[in-house]
């Protein structure tokens, strides 16, 4: 199994990704509100507030989508994300990665 971690800046992309996941048979994901380094520095550390423009999309909302997937579902999930977001070449768009998962507990059988 693999853990898919996807960071996106646009809430519409989140909606498109989740509905796309359902379309390809992915039934479980968690969405978290997140803040990137630029957002934290620009809003929480006053001395750095002037550097806000140096960080891509420093003030925009950020969303983290997490999903544990069977290996054969990873390429489908990545395709859904890329269809929703376009490519991640533009700074501040987001990014994704996967990591191996060796143990899962508490995942519903219909999701596995």
N, C-alpha and C positions, 0 to 999 in steps of 0.2 A: 504494500500500500504506500501511497505518497500523500504528503501534506502539501496542498496547493495554497500558497500565500499570494494574494493579489492586492496591491495598493493602488487605488484610483482616486482621482481628485473630483470627479463629476458624479453627482448623485444619480443622474440619468443613466450613466454607465452601470452603476450598481443595479438598478432596476432591470436593465437589458441583460446583464450578466446572469442575474438570478432567474429570470424567465427563460433565458437560453439554457441554463443548467437544467431546468425542469424539462425543456424540450428534448434534451439528449439523455435524460434518465438520471440526472444527478439530483438526489432528493434531500441532501443535507449540506448546509453551509451556515457559517456564522458571520455576521457583519458587525464590525466594531468601528466606532468613531475613533479616529487617531489624529495625532499631531506630529508633523515632521519636525526635524531639527530647526529649519528656518522659521516655522511657526512658533516654536517654543522660544527661540532666541529673540525673535522680533516682538513678542508679546509679553514674555515673562522676565526678561533680563533687560531692564531699561537702558543700560549702557550700550546695548547692541541694537536698540530700536532703529537707529539710523541706517543699519545694514539690511533692513527688510527687503529692499529692492534687489539685493544680491542673491536672494534665494528664490528659486522658481516657485510661483504660486504661493508665496509666503503666507497669505491670509486666507486662502481657500480651504474649504473643508476637505478632509481626507478620510477615506474609508478603507478598512482592511477586511478583505473577504478571505475566510479560512474554510477549507473543505478537505476532509480525509477521503481519498479516492482509491478505488481499485486501480492497479497499474494500467489496465486497458482503457480507463476513463480519462486519464490525464491528457492525452492528445485532444480528445473531444472538448474537455474543459478549456484548454489553452486556445483552441479554435474559437470557442464561444467568447472568451475574453477579448481576443484579437478582433473579432467581428464587431464587438460592442465598442471597443476603445480606439480602433485603428492600431497603428503601431505606437510603441512607447519611445520613439526616437525624439519626440519633441520634449524639451525639458519641462518638468512639472506635471507630466501626464500621469505618471505612475510607473509601476513595474510589477513583475511577477516572478516567482520562483517556486520550485518544488523541493521537498526534502523527504528522504525515506522515513517511513514509520514502521517501527518493529513491533509495537504493541498497541492495541486499541481495546478499550473497555467502555461500555455504556453506549455503544453505537447500535441503534435499532437494526434488527435483522433485515427489514425491508430497505434500509439505506445501504447496508453492506452488500 
